[in-house]
Structures are given as structure tokens and as C-alpha cells.
Amino acid sequence: MTALTGEQLLAWVETTSTEWKSLLAAHPEALAFPCDVRETSSVAQALQHIVAVELRYAQVLADAPQSDYAAIPYGSVEEIYRTHDAAISLYRELLAREGFDWERTVEFQTRSAGTLKSSRRTILVHALMHSIRHYAQLVTLVRQHGVKPGWQMDYLFMGAARA
């Protein structure tokens, strides 16, 4: 049994990101909320971290040069999610590629842990779960500032319906 495919995990990230984009478009003031997730000082910077990691790991998987983290824009909802969309497009392309070797070990540079080696599969799962994990951190923060997301965020709701 395959419990969860890369496509299914990507769909959860995409659903989550789409909801966040809508929420932030309705509440752009949330970008300026103070935040200390991963050495950031604002929600906008935390979102930059999320989408920069998405893009940089997608580039690692595609054997492309990694974008400069500091150059990833975060001045608006549109800028942030333009980076996200570029990353998701790369992931979709790789997941659809016939014969793509997900077990191949690749070497890559990280901002916090230096140079690492890992299978492409591990990198994919890490990158996508990284986004989910940080969005979960941000939801508490925006709620504390009076912004209430109106959707279910658990994976269960990707396939559950009321009986």
C-alpha cells in the first residue's frame, strides 16, 4: 500500500497555500504582524522563508542553481505567492516526469546546516512538510492578532466529508 503520494502531499500544500493567499489578500495588514519564526521579525519574512525553501529545494531536485534566499521578495502577497507558484510548478513537473529517480542521492547547500546529502524523495517530503509546519505556526500568531482563518487545515479534510 502506498499511504501517501508526492502528488497528494503537494495537493495539501497547494490547498493550504491557496487559503493563506486568500486570507492575506483580505488582511494584508497581517504581513506586518511581529513574528519570530525562524529568525524572522514579521509574518511577511516568515512567508518569505516558507516560499524560499519551497523554491530552493525544487531547484535542488531539478538540478538547477538555487536562488539567492535574500533576493526572494516578500513585500506583498502577490510577490510572496509568485515565488510559491514557481516552486509548485517545478514540483509538478518533476512528479510528472516518467522515470525520475526519487532515490538518487544529491548534495545541496542549506542556510543553517551547511552542505548535506539526501535522497530526492526525502528532500521533497521535507520541503512540503516544512511549508505545512510553518503555516501551522503562523495560524496561531494571526489568530492572536484577531485574524481568523476560516478553513480546516488538517490533512483529514483533504478527503473527509460529513456523514
C-alpha positions as CSV (number, residue, x, y, z in Angstrom):
1,M,0.0,0.0,0.0
2,T,1.2,3.5,-0.8
3,A,-0.1,5.6,2.1
4,L,0.6,9.0,0.6
5,T,1.9,10.0,-2.8
6,G,4.0,13.1,-3.6
7,E,1.1,14.4,-5.6
8,Q,-1.2,14.1,-2.6
9,L,1.2,15.8,-0.3
10,L,1.7,18.6,-2.9
11,A,-2.1,19.0,-3.2
12,W,-2.3,19.5,0.6
13,V,0.4,22.2,0.4
14,E,-1.3,23.8,-2.5
15,T,-4.7,23.8,-0.8
16,T,-3.1,25.3,2.4
17,S,-1.1,27.9,0.4
18,T,-4.2,29.0,-1.6
19,E,-6.2,29.5,1.5
20,W,-3.3,31.5,3.1
21,K,-3.0,33.6,0.0
22,S,-6.8,34.4,0.1
23,L,-6.6,35.2,3.8
24,L,-3.6,37.5,3.4
25,A,-5.2,39.3,0.4
26,A,-8.2,40.0,2.6
27,H,-5.9,41.0,5.6
28,P,-2.7,42.4,4.1
29,E,-2.0,44.0,7.5
30,A,-1.2,40.5,8.7
31,L,2.1,40.7,6.8
32,A,3.4,43.3,9.3
33,F,2.4,41.3,12.4
34,P,5.5,40.6,14.5
35,C,6.8,37.1,14.2
36,D,9.9,35.2,15.4
37,V,9.5,32.0,13.4
38,R,12.9,31.0,12.0
39,E,14.8,34.2,12.8
40,T,12.2,36.5,11.2
41,S,10.6,39.7,12.6
42,S,7.3,39.7,10.6
43,V,4.8,37.4,9.1
44,A,6.0,38.6,5.6
45,Q,9.5,37.4,6.4
46,A,8.2,34.1,7.7
47,L,6.3,33.7,4.5
48,Q,9.5,34.5,2.6
49,H,11.1,31.7,4.5
50,I,8.4,29.3,3.5
51,V,8.4,30.1,-0.2
52,A,12.2,30.5,-0.4
53,V,12.6,26.9,1.0
54,E,9.9,25.6,-1.4
55,L,11.7,27.2,-4.4
56,R,15.3,26.4,-3.4
57,Y,14.5,22.7,-2.7
58,A,12.6,22.5,-6.0
59,Q,15.7,23.8,-7.7
60,V,17.9,21.2,-5.9
61,L,15.6,18.5,-7.2
62,A,15.6,19.9,-10.7
63,D,19.5,20.1,-10.7
64,A,19.1,23.9,-11.2
65,P,21.1,26.6,-9.4
66,Q,19.5,27.7,-6.1
67,S,18.0,31.2,-5.9
68,D,19.6,33.6,-3.5
69,Y,17.5,33.4,-0.4
70,A,17.9,37.2,0.4
71,A,16.7,38.0,-3.1
72,I,13.3,36.3,-2.7
73,P,10.8,39.1,-2.5
74,Y,8.2,39.4,0.4
75,G,6.9,43.0,0.0
76,S,3.4,41.9,-1.0
77,V,1.1,38.9,-1.0
78,E,1.5,38.8,-4.8
79,E,5.3,38.7,-4.6
80,I,5.3,36.0,-2.0
81,Y,3.0,33.7,-3.8
82,R,4.7,34.3,-7.2
83,T,7.7,32.5,-5.7
84,H,5.4,29.8,-4.3
85,D,3.8,29.3,-7.7
86,A,7.2,28.9,-9.4
87,A,8.2,26.3,-6.9
88,I,4.9,24.4,-7.2
89,S,5.3,24.4,-11.0
90,L,8.7,22.8,-10.7
91,Y,7.5,20.1,-8.2
92,R,4.6,19.2,-10.5
93,E,6.9,18.9,-13.5
94,L,9.3,16.6,-11.5
95,L,6.4,14.5,-10.1
96,A,5.0,14.0,-13.7
97,R,8.4,13.1,-15.2
98,E,8.5,9.5,-16.2
99,G,11.4,7.6,-14.7
100,F,12.5,10.4,-12.4
101,D,14.9,8.8,-9.9
102,W,13.5,9.8,-6.5
103,E,16.0,7.6,-4.7
104,R,19.0,9.3,-6.2
105,T,21.2,11.0,-3.6
106,V,22.0,14.6,-4.3
107,E,24.3,17.1,-2.5
108,F,23.0,20.5,-1.7
109,Q,23.7,23.6,0.4
110,T,21.4,24.7,3.2
111,R,21.4,28.0,5.1
112,S,21.5,26.5,8.5
113,A,23.1,23.1,8.3
114,G,25.8,23.6,5.6
115,T,26.3,21.0,2.8
116,L,24.1,17.9,3.1
117,K,23.4,14.8,1.0
118,S,19.9,13.1,0.8
119,S,17.6,11.3,-1.5
120,R,15.4,13.3,-3.7
121,R,12.4,11.7,-2.0
122,T,13.5,12.9,1.4
123,I,14.1,16.4,0.1
124,L,10.6,16.5,-1.5
125,V,8.8,15.4,1.7
126,H,10.9,17.7,3.8
127,A,10.2,20.7,1.6
128,L,6.5,20.2,1.5
129,M,6.1,19.3,5.2
130,H,8.3,22.3,6.0
131,S,5.6,24.6,4.5
132,I,2.8,22.9,6.4
133,R,4.7,23.1,9.7
134,H,5.4,26.8,9.3
135,Y,1.8,27.6,8.2
136,A,0.7,25.8,11.4
137,Q,2.9,28.1,13.4
138,L,1.6,31.2,11.7
139,V,-2.1,30.4,12.2
140,T,-1.7,30.8,16.0
141,L,0.1,34.1,15.5
142,V,-2.5,35.6,13.2
143,R,-5.4,34.4,15.4
144,Q,-3.7,36.2,18.3
145,H,-3.9,39.4,16.2
146,G,-7.6,38.9,15.5
147,V,-7.4,37.4,12.0
148,K,-9.4,34.1,12.0
149,P,-8.7,31.7,9.1
150,G,-11.9,30.1,8.1
151,W,-10.9,26.7,6.8
152,Q,-9.9,23.3,8.2
153,M,-6.2,22.8,8.0
154,D,-5.7,19.2,8.9
155,Y,-4.9,16.7,6.2
156,L,-8.0,14.8,7.2
157,F,-10.1,17.4,5.5
158,M,-8.5,16.7,2.1
159,G,-10.8,13.7,1.9
160,A,-13.3,13.7,4.7
161,A,-16.9,14.6,4.4
162,R,-19.7,14.9,7.0
163,A,-21.6,11.6,7.4
